[in-house]
Amino acid sequence: MKREIKLGQRYVGDGHPAYVIAEIGINHNGDLDIAKKMIEAAAHAGADAVKFQKRTPEVCTPLDQQKQMRETPWGYISYLDYRYKVEFGLDEYREIDHLCRDLGIDWMVSVWDEPSVDFMEQFETPAYKVPSASLTDVALLKYARKSGKPIIISTGMSTMDEIKRGVDAVGSDNLVIMHCTSAYPCEPEELNLRMVETLRKEFPYNAIGYSGHEVGLVPSAVAVALGACMVERHFTLDRAMWGSDQAASVEPGGFEKLVKYIRVTEAGMGDGVKKVYPSEMNSLKKLRRVRDSE
């Protein structure tokens, strides 16, 4: 069994280019025009997909948090009202779908609750992502699986036992497991990139990816060198914009560099078999000194 999965028209896994996701999430702050600009910028940067977050606010917002008040661009409002402000509906997602098709870039969402799965069934997205916060939501994992689409799970805030139980619940077929540390931004000491290798050993038939929240680009390329076949990074037009995820996000210019770093990393890994390359021959003739063996 090959360690690969098909997302739309792309195969993702060992032997294939890493699938790079620009996680827009809710960095659009409920503004469709901003979302469209982000999609265009992500496509220009070379991302394979953009991803949003789909919630049913009254379902997935904990009751003890719904009435908590907070400062927002829309004034001092409840957390539940804020969640509605940043949520896109059918009309917005139709426009997102149309734009992504025009640009030739995949799009998908993280589903946070079962009604969001039902909502998304109106669109032909290549996969559903189940976020780290929902890794232990067995009902949601099984409900998303019923769609028949490939599933991507993130593993932030989770023990290895919880990851194993989540995989058992969702089933290992057509599954990508993403290493993740859910700190925004995440300090280098807590990235634990070798978990990519650990997950590859623990789940030898699954594609393993990396969902990063660090400041900077290098760790994401290192994750690819360690075997990650999918990389997801939060994406924004401007890290100074309002929102809790902006500080851990990558701006368009940085994302373009990130894609280049990943592609150079892939090209540079090689096959591990030592050989003399044609490009070395001139140096070999000029510099190699042949000595008689003693």
C-alpha positions in Angstrom: 0.0 0.0 0.0 1.5 3.3 -1.1 1.7 6.3 1.3 -0.4 8.6 -0.9 -3.8 10.1 -1.2 -5.6 11.8 -4.1 -6.9 15.3 -3.6 -8.9 16.5 -6.6 -6.5 16.0 -9.6 -3.4 15.8 -7.4 -1.7 12.9 -5.7 -0.2 13.7 -2.3 2.3 11.5 -0.6 5.8 10.0 -1.0 7.2 10.6 -4.4 4.9 13.6 -5.1 5.5 17.3 -4.6 4.4 18.6 -1.2 0.9 20.0 -1.3 1.0 23.5 0.1 -2.1 25.0 1.7 -2.6 28.7 2.4 -4.8 28.7 5.5 -6.9 31.8 5.2 -9.1 30.7 8.0 -10.9 33.7 9.4 -8.1 36.2 8.6 -10.5 37.8 6.1 -12.4 39.2 9.1 -15.7 38.5 7.4 -14.9 40.6 4.3 -15.4 38.8 1.0 -13.3 41.3 -0.9 -10.4 40.7 1.4 -10.9 36.9 1.0 -10.8 37.2 -2.8 -7.6 39.2 -2.6 -6.1 36.6 -0.4 -7.1 33.8 -2.8 -5.5 35.7 -5.7 -2.3 36.3 -3.7 -2.1 32.7 -2.6 -2.5 31.5 -6.2 0.2 33.9 -7.3 2.5 32.6 -4.6 2.2 29.1 -5.8 -0.1 27.6 -3.2 -1.9 24.4 -4.2 -4.9 25.2 -2.1 -6.5 27.8 0.1 -8.5 26.8 3.2 -11.2 28.5 5.2 -12.9 27.6 8.5 -16.6 26.6 8.5 -18.5 26.8 11.8 -22.1 26.8 12.9 -21.6 29.4 15.6 -24.5 28.5 17.9 -23.4 24.8 17.7 -19.7 24.9 18.1 -19.3 28.0 20.4 -19.2 26.7 24.1 -22.1 27.9 26.1 -19.9 29.5 28.7 -18.2 31.6 26.1 -21.1 32.7 24.0 -22.0 35.7 26.1 -18.5 36.8 26.9 -17.9 40.3 25.6 -14.9 41.3 23.6 -13.5 44.3 21.6 -13.8 43.8 17.9 -13.8 45.9 14.7 -17.6 45.8 15.0 -17.5 47.2 18.5 -17.8 45.7 22.0 -19.9 42.6 21.2 -20.5 39.1 22.5 -18.2 36.3 21.4 -21.1 34.5 19.7 -21.9 37.7 17.7 -18.3 37.9 16.7 -18.4 34.4 15.5 -21.3 35.3 13.2 -19.5 38.3 11.9 -16.6 36.3 10.6 -18.7 33.5 9.2 -19.3 33.2 5.4 -22.6 31.8 4.1 -23.7 30.2 0.8 -23.5 33.3 -1.4 -19.9 34.1 -0.2 -18.8 30.5 -0.7 -20.3 30.4 -4.2 -18.1 33.3 -5.1 -15.1 31.8 -3.5 -15.8 28.5 -5.4 -16.1 30.4 -8.7 -12.9 32.4 -8.2 -10.8 29.4 -7.2 -12.0 27.5 -10.3 -11.1 30.5 -12.5 -7.6 30.6 -10.9 -7.1 26.9 -10.9 -6.4 26.6 -7.2 -8.1 24.1 -4.9 -10.1 25.2 -1.9 -11.4 23.5 1.2 -12.5 24.1 4.7 -12.0 23.0 8.3 -15.3 21.7 9.5 -16.0 22.4 13.2 -19.4 20.7 13.5 -21.8 18.4 11.8 -24.1 21.0 10.3 -21.0 22.5 8.6 -20.3 19.2 6.9 -23.9 19.2 5.6 -23.4 22.8 4.4 -20.2 22.0 2.6 -21.7 19.1 0.7 -23.1 21.7 -1.7 -19.5 22.1 -3.0 -17.0 19.8 -4.7 -14.0 20.5 -2.4 -11.2 17.9 -2.6 -11.2 17.1 1.2 -12.4 18.0 4.6 -10.1 19.1 7.4 -10.9 18.4 11.0 -9.1 20.9 13.2 -6.9 20.0 16.2 -9.7 21.2 18.5 -12.0 18.5 17.2 -9.6 15.6 17.1 -11.3 14.0 20.1 -14.8 14.7 18.6 -15.6 11.1 17.6 -19.0 11.9 16.3 -17.7 14.7 14.0 -14.9 12.5 12.7 -17.3 9.7 11.8 -19.8 12.2 10.3 -17.1 13.8 8.1 -16.0 10.4 7.0 -19.6 9.5 5.8 -19.1 12.2 3.1 -16.8 9.9 1.3 -14.2 12.6 0.9 -10.6 12.4 1.9 -10.0 13.6 5.5 -7.2 15.7 6.9 -6.7 15.8 10.7 -4.5 18.0 12.7 -3.0 16.9 16.0 -2.3 20.0 18.1 -3.0 19.9 21.8 -3.1 16.0 21.6 -1.3 13.1 23.1 -0.2 10.1 20.9 -3.0 8.1 22.4 -5.6 10.7 21.4 -4.1 10.7 17.9 -4.4 7.0 17.7 -8.0 7.1 18.9 -8.8 9.8 16.4 -7.4 7.8 13.6 -9.3 4.7 14.7 -12.5 6.8 14.8 -12.1 8.4 11.3 -10.5 5.3 9.7 -7.1 5.3 8.1 -8.2 5.2 4.4 -7.8 8.4 2.5 -6.4 10.1 5.5 -3.7 12.7 6.0 -2.3 13.2 9.5 -0.8 16.6 10.2 1.7 17.2 12.9 0.8 20.5 14.7 1.5 22.5 17.9 -1.4 24.8 18.6 0.4 27.9 19.8 0.0 31.1 18.0 2.8 31.9 17.2 4.7 28.8 18.2 8.2 29.1 19.7 10.9 27.0 17.9 11.5 24.9 21.1 7.9 23.6 20.8 7.7 22.9 17.1 8.9 19.3 17.6 9.5 18.8 13.9 10.8 15.2 14.5 7.2 14.3 15.2 6.8 14.1 11.4 9.2 11.2 11.5 7.4 9.7 14.5 4.0 9.9 12.8 5.5 8.3 9.7 6.7 5.4 11.7 3.5 5.1 13.7 1.2 5.3 10.7 3.3 3.7 7.9 0.4 3.7 5.3 -0.7 7.3 5.8 0.5 10.6 4.3 1.9 12.8 7.0 1.9 16.6 6.8 2.8 19.6 8.9 0.6 22.5 10.0 2.9 25.2 11.3 2.2 28.3 13.4 5.8 29.5 13.8 7.2 32.9 12.8 9.5 32.4 9.8 9.7 30.0 6.9 12.6 27.6 7.5 10.9 25.1 9.8 8.2 24.4 7.2 10.9 23.4 4.7 12.6 21.3 7.3 9.3 19.5 7.9 9.3 18.6 4.2 12.9 17.3 4.5 11.7 15.1 7.4 9.0 13.6 5.3 6.0 15.9 5.4 4.0 15.7 2.1 1.6 18.5 3.0 2.3 21.9 4.5 -0.3 24.2 5.8 0.5 27.8 7.0 -1.8 30.6 8.0 -1.9 33.3 5.4 -2.7 37.0 5.6 -2.4 40.1 3.5 -0.9 42.0 6.4 0.2 40.6 9.8 -0.9 43.9 11.4 -4.5 43.3 10.6 -6.9 42.6 13.4 -7.4 39.0 14.5 -5.9 36.3 16.7 -4.3 34.4 13.9 -2.6 37.2 12.1 0.7 37.2 14.1 1.3 33.5 13.2 0.5 34.1 9.5 2.6 34.5 6.4 2.2 37.5 4.1 2.1 37.1 0.3 5.8 37.8 -0.3 6.8 35.4 2.4 4.5 32.7 1.2 6.0 32.9 -2.3 9.4 32.4 -0.6 8.0 29.5 1.4 6.8 27.7 -1.7 10.3 28.2 -3.3 12.0 26.9 -0.2 9.9 23.8 -0.2 10.5 23.1 -3.9 14.3 23.6 -3.5 14.2 21.3 -0.5 12.4 18.6 -2.5 14.9 19.0 -5.4 17.8 18.9 -3.0 16.9 15.7 -1.1 18.0 13.3 -3.8 17.8 9.5 -3.6 20.5 8.9 -1.1 22.7 7.0 -3.6 26.2 8.4 -4.0 27.2 9.1 -7.6 29.5 11.3 -9.6 27.4 13.9 -11.5 28.2 15.1 -15.0 28.5 18.6 -13.6 31.5 17.4 -11.4 33.5 16.0 -14.3 35.5 19.1 -15.1 36.4 19.6 -11.5 37.3 15.9 -11.3 39.7 16.2 -14.2 41.3 19.4 -12.9 41.5 18.8 -9.2 41.7 15.0 -8.6 45.3 13.8 -8.0 45.9 10.2 -8.6 48.4 8.6 -6.3 49.9 5.1 -6.4 48.6 3.0 -3.5 51.2 2.2 -1.0 
